[in-house]
Amino acid sequence: MARRALRPLTLLALAMSGVLLDACSSPPIEQQLLTTFFRAARVRDNTALASIVAVGFDPRTEGSVQDFTIDSIGAQQRRTLQLQQLMDDEAKVRADQVEFTKQMRDFHNANVAAIDRATKAKQANQPIGGKDAEVFNAWMKFDGDSRERERAVSQARQKVTRERATAVSSLTAVGRDDVDVTGMDVDIITEPVTVTAQVQSPTGETAARKLVLTLQKASGKKGDQVLDGRWIIMSIEPAG
């Protein structure tokens, strides 16, 4: 008896079931990322690691993960990139430093002779008296405040650098020029993943360890341009 031809709807149903099976069988992105990471960490493939992880996991000290299972994937947390705010803060700190430096220079120019006498007396372990002592103490305060302001400028600059790098590292495709996030609306998404890992110690013993890996990615929009960044492992900690 000849087989009856399959109807179009039957063919469509079979095709769709295959698509669903493929989708169900594909591992989640977290599984793929961690598999790539642990494999690269085992062989110290620094090129591969550079694009997916911001912290170290050296097999010579931490051991190497031979296998792992994902126990849970925590809820995602979102925050808005604070780049513009931090840039504004840095600009204000720099402006304050410029004004302070002008005041410090004016004070020095007005009291250069007294500062010079007091400095020489201090170097010779001689007492500093009268007006010179008052001027010298004020100059020393200027000097201390100047160092504090330099540190404040450095810290503000570092905050801007870290915040920009948070987005750029995720949004930039591997091997491409850095994405310019200036004027872009960017969300930073963080997700904790808890795993049970079979870790081989540097001396050869294998034991199960629970680890929490914090993943982070950026999602950006500028006009009609929408970018969805890749996940990057930001921290690896023992499960508490």
C-alpha positions as CSV (number, residue, x, y, z in Angstrom):
1,M,0.0,0.0,0.0
2,A,1.4,3.4,-1.0
3,R,2.2,5.9,1.7
4,R,0.0,8.9,1.8
5,A,1.7,12.2,1.2
6,L,2.3,14.3,4.3
7,R,0.1,17.3,4.5
8,P,1.8,20.8,4.7
9,L,0.5,21.3,8.2
10,T,2.0,18.0,9.3
11,L,5.3,19.0,7.8
12,L,5.1,22.4,9.5
13,A,4.4,20.7,12.9
14,L,7.4,18.4,12.5
15,A,9.6,21.3,11.6
16,M,8.5,23.3,14.5
17,S,9.0,20.4,16.9
18,G,12.6,20.1,15.7
19,V,13.1,23.8,16.3
20,L,11.7,23.4,19.8
21,L,13.9,20.4,20.5
22,D,17.0,22.3,19.4
23,A,16.1,25.2,21.5
24,C,15.5,23.1,24.6
25,S,18.7,21.2,24.0
26,S,20.9,24.3,23.7
27,P,22.7,25.0,27.0
28,P,22.0,28.4,28.6
29,I,24.4,31.2,27.9
30,E,25.7,31.0,31.4
31,Q,26.6,27.3,30.9
32,Q,28.4,28.2,27.7
33,L,30.3,31.0,29.2
34,L,31.5,29.1,32.3
35,T,32.5,26.1,30.2
36,T,34.6,28.3,28.1
37,F,36.1,30.1,31.1
38,F,37.0,27.0,33.1
39,R,38.5,25.3,30.0
40,A,40.6,28.4,29.2
41,A,41.6,28.7,32.9
42,R,42.8,25.1,33.0
43,V,45.3,25.7,30.2
44,R,46.0,29.3,31.1
45,D,44.7,30.6,27.7
46,N,45.1,34.3,28.5
47,T,43.9,35.4,25.1
48,A,40.5,33.7,25.6
49,L,40.3,34.7,29.2
50,A,40.9,38.4,28.4
51,S,37.5,38.7,26.7
52,I,35.3,36.9,29.3
53,V,36.7,37.5,32.8
54,A,37.9,40.5,34.8
55,V,39.5,38.4,37.7
56,G,42.1,35.7,37.9
57,F,41.6,32.0,38.5
58,D,45.1,30.6,38.3
59,P,45.3,26.8,38.3
60,R,48.7,26.9,40.0
61,T,47.1,28.4,43.1
62,E,43.3,28.0,42.9
63,G,43.3,24.6,41.2
64,S,41.6,23.7,37.9
65,V,37.9,23.0,37.4
66,Q,37.4,19.6,35.8
67,D,33.6,19.7,35.7
68,F,30.8,21.7,37.1
69,T,27.0,22.0,37.4
70,I,25.0,25.1,37.8
71,D,23.0,25.0,41.0
72,S,21.2,28.3,40.6
73,I,21.0,31.5,38.5
74,G,20.1,34.5,40.7
75,A,17.8,37.4,39.8
76,Q,19.3,40.1,37.6
77,Q,20.1,43.5,39.0
78,R,20.1,46.6,36.9
79,R,21.7,50.0,37.4
80,T,22.2,53.0,35.1
81,L,25.7,53.7,34.1
82,Q,26.9,56.7,36.2
83,L,29.6,57.9,33.7
84,Q,28.3,61.4,33.1
85,Q,27.7,62.0,36.8
86,L,31.2,60.8,37.6
87,M,32.7,62.9,34.8
88,D,30.9,66.0,36.2
89,D,32.3,65.1,39.6
90,E,35.8,64.8,38.2
91,A,35.5,68.2,36.5
92,K,34.4,69.9,39.7
93,V,37.3,68.3,41.7
94,R,39.7,69.5,39.0
95,A,38.2,73.0,39.0
96,D,38.6,73.1,42.8
97,Q,42.2,72.0,42.5
98,V,43.0,74.7,39.9
99,E,41.5,77.4,42.2
100,F,43.3,76.1,45.2
101,T,46.6,75.9,43.3
102,K,46.2,79.6,42.3
103,Q,45.6,80.5,46.0
104,M,48.7,78.5,47.0
105,R,50.9,80.1,44.4
106,D,49.7,83.6,45.4
107,F,50.5,82.9,49.1
108,H,53.9,81.6,48.2
109,N,54.7,84.6,46.0
110,A,53.6,87.0,48.8
111,N,55.7,85.2,51.5
112,V,58.6,83.7,49.6
113,A,61.3,85.3,51.8
114,A,59.7,84.1,55.1
115,I,59.0,80.6,53.7
116,D,62.7,80.4,52.5
117,R,64.0,81.5,55.9
118,A,61.8,79.1,57.8
119,T,62.6,76.2,55.5
120,K,66.4,76.7,56.0
121,A,65.9,77.1,59.8
122,K,64.0,73.8,59.9
123,Q,66.6,72.0,57.8
124,A,69.3,73.2,60.2
125,N,67.2,72.1,63.3
126,Q,66.9,75.8,64.4
127,P,63.8,77.3,66.0
128,I,61.4,79.2,63.8
129,G,60.0,82.2,65.5
130,G,57.8,85.3,65.1
131,K,56.0,85.9,61.9
132,D,58.1,83.3,60.0
133,A,56.6,80.6,62.2
134,E,53.0,81.7,61.4
135,V,53.7,81.9,57.7
136,F,55.5,78.5,57.6
137,N,52.7,76.8,59.5
138,A,50.2,78.2,56.9
139,W,52.5,77.1,54.1
140,M,52.7,73.5,55.5
141,K,48.9,73.4,55.7
142,F,48.7,74.5,52.0
143,D,51.2,71.7,51.2
144,G,49.1,69.1,53.0
145,D,45.9,70.3,51.5
146,S,47.5,70.2,48.1
147,R,48.4,66.5,48.5
148,E,44.8,65.7,49.5
149,R,43.4,67.5,46.5
150,E,45.8,65.6,44.2
151,R,44.6,62.3,45.7
152,A,40.9,63.5,45.2
153,V,41.6,64.2,41.5
154,S,43.3,60.8,41.1
155,Q,40.4,59.0,42.8
156,A,37.8,60.9,40.7
157,R,39.7,60.0,37.5
158,Q,39.9,56.3,38.5
159,K,36.2,56.2,39.1
160,V,35.5,57.5,35.6
161,T,37.9,55.1,34.1
162,R,36.4,52.1,36.0
163,E,32.9,53.1,35.1
164,R,33.6,53.6,31.5
165,A,35.5,50.3,31.3
166,T,32.5,48.5,32.9
167,A,30.5,49.3,29.8
168,V,33.1,49.3,27.1
169,S,34.5,45.9,27.9
170,S,31.1,44.3,27.5
171,L,29.8,46.3,24.5
172,T,33.0,46.1,22.4
173,A,33.2,43.1,20.1
174,V,36.4,41.1,20.4
175,G,39.2,42.5,18.2
176,R,37.3,45.7,17.4
177,D,37.9,49.3,18.4
178,D,36.4,50.4,21.7
179,V,32.7,51.4,21.6
180,D,32.3,55.1,22.4
181,V,29.7,55.2,25.2
182,T,29.6,59.0,25.4
183,G,26.0,60.2,25.2
184,M,24.8,56.6,25.3
185,D,22.1,55.4,27.7
186,V,23.7,52.3,29.3
187,D,22.3,49.8,31.8
188,I,24.7,47.6,33.7
189,I,23.2,44.1,34.4
190,T,24.5,41.9,37.1
191,E,23.7,38.2,37.7
192,P,25.0,35.7,40.3
193,V,25.5,32.1,39.3
194,T,26.1,29.4,41.9
195,V,27.9,26.3,40.8
196,T,29.3,23.1,42.3
197,A,32.7,22.6,40.8
198,Q,35.0,19.6,40.8
199,V,38.3,21.3,41.5
200,Q,41.6,19.5,41.1
201,S,44.1,21.1,43.5
202,P,47.7,21.9,42.3
203,T,48.8,18.7,44.2
204,G,46.3,16.5,42.3
205,E,43.4,15.9,44.7
206,T,39.9,16.6,43.4
207,A,37.1,17.9,45.7
208,A,33.7,19.5,45.2
209,R,33.6,23.3,45.8
210,K,30.6,25.6,45.7
211,L,31.4,28.9,44.0
212,V,29.5,32.0,43.2
213,L,30.4,33.7,40.0
214,T,29.1,37.2,39.4
215,L,28.4,37.9,35.8
216,Q,27.9,41.4,34.4
217,K,27.1,42.9,31.0
218,A,26.1,46.2,29.5
219,S,23.1,47.1,27.4
220,G,23.3,50.4,25.5
221,K,21.2,52.6,23.3
222,K,22.1,55.8,21.4
223,G,19.5,57.0,18.9
224,D,18.6,54.1,16.7
225,Q,21.7,52.1,17.7
226,V,21.0,49.4,20.3
227,L,23.9,47.3,21.6
228,D,23.6,44.2,23.9
229,G,27.0,43.4,25.4
230,R,28.5,40.1,26.3
231,W,28.6,38.6,29.8
232,I,31.9,39.1,31.7
233,I,32.8,37.3,34.9
234,M,33.5,40.0,37.4
235,S,34.2,38.0,40.6
236,I,34.5,34.4,41.9
237,E,33.9,33.7,45.5
238,P,33.2,30.7,47.7
239,A,29.5,30.2,48.3
240,G,28.6,31.5,51.7
